[in-house]
Amino acid sequence: MTSTIPAPTSAPAAGPRRPISSAPPPAEGVDTFESLDPATGDVVGVHPVGSPEDVALAVERARETARWWGGLSFAERADHLLTWRSVITRRLPQLAELVHRETGKPHGDATLEASLAIDHIAWAAKNAKKVLGPSSVPAGLVMANQAASVEYKPLGVVGVIGPWNYPVFTPVGSIAYALAAGNTVVFKPSEYTPGVGQWLADTLAEVVGGRAVLQCVTGLGETGSALCTSGVDKLAFTGSGATGKKVMAACAETLTPVLIEAGGKDSLIVDEDADVTAAAEAALWGGMSNAGQTCIGTERVYVHRAVFAQFVDEITEQARGLRAGGAGAQIGPITMPSQVDVIRSHVQDALDKGATVVLGGPEAIGERFVQPTILTFVPESSSEMTDETFGPTLAINPVDSMEEAVERTNATRYGLAGAVYSKKRGMEIARQVRSGMTSVNSVIAFAGVPSLPFGGVGESGFGRIHGADGLKEFTYAKSITRQRFKPPLNLTSFQRDEKAEKALGLIVTLLHGGKKTLR
Ligand code: NAD
């Protein structure tokens, strides 16, 4: 039986193109689903719906392979991962085409996304030893006879569940770091981008002689749900907060630890001394690129009243000519058809509550494509300001001060990322924003810096991918003390005498009894 995920309803613009998925066609009798080109409705590929048994089998294979993969040295694992990185790089046009077909995003955006992911694979491979390998730590005066060290061991098998909006960059943020740390991975990609998930697993399999280092199990939500309770040692989920809650509840049954990378409602703050042209360019790209379907996309903009009119004029001018759909368009379709209704309801709610349309508006919302929409004076209580819109809309409001901008920015249940444009106070304002990542005088820059941890607070989730934190996320800390010589004071023995206890009291008083405080 073949099921189809909700698809665009109007006729394809062009005839169907040849599927480019690398997976062999599913065996007869296997439940399947189709992935579709959201711009045309063409079938891009047909994929099996992974059953709980398929998931269990994949986890079993992954566990066996984890003994080999986890037993390799950091250098050997790095060697495999860097080869994988090179294979992906050489086949970048093929991967970009597949991402383009399954998500609808322009080739350039697909290439940018995959390039950032490649950089992350390289960073994780090259830095795993330094971050996770054994390192000595001071034992302290009381335990001076001990050599103390800490190292970070792989958890075993990591389950990764991914979204469709960045089907390479987002899951690779978990996969590359989990693999570099010595885990094997079972990956359930979004039902909208199964071909991309399979492509990633297939290319790594080529590099490791077909071993089950990274396996892809395609399917819908039920397949993801089966992965949560399959006995994996950690579940890394990226997707909506609503699904994240289900994932956490399912994982709680087996006390499986979870990493949740969920949605956001990020703001871009513009100070009165900011470069207004640059800030407008950044807000436009942050809000409209990938048709606004970016977890760390700009959804709200707070502009100092002194430059508000100038900013609105500037961004409106820059937005002229920016179109979704059509030849050479810089904005693609809305990948998930049901999202169009969410976007429409947010825009309508803003207008019902008194917002002003500067560009686009309700009539800009089509069946598959949403044209850039800019609203101003948007009431803070409207869903356009409180909920993730995930479409090419921007809500721009004036503020009297940067304190007010920060207060409004932080008045959200999310806390993923954001941006600040200010010449003098950028760092100061960035530090006050309650979110996992902020870029000053640029937008989304942190995502391209592999050494920076990536993740949110509040309903944007918890845990971190990327950077040293992202490597440690898929490990457990192993502490070891090695006695170098017999202790002058034998404290952990029933032979301990009064003299030793007095000496300990004296040492502790000398060390900690004073009034000195850190400044
Ligand atoms: P989604 O929650 O609908 O689906 C995500 C994944 O979960 C899919 O693979 C889906 O099949 C699976 N799933 C569905 N039900 C499940 C269940 N009961 N148990 C286990 N898995 C289940 O999200 P989406 O629409 O694919 O992605 C968009 C969302 O992802 C947005 O909210 C966006 O902000 C967020 N996102 C966050 C980040 C980040 O890093 N914080 C990155 C990209 C996307």
Residues whose N, C-alpha, C, O or C-beta is under 5 A from the ligand:
A	BS01	NAD	I161 G162 P163 W164 T170 K188 P189 S190 E191 G219 L220 G221 G224 S225 T238 G239 S240 G241 T243 K246 V247 E261 A262 G263 G264 C295 S460
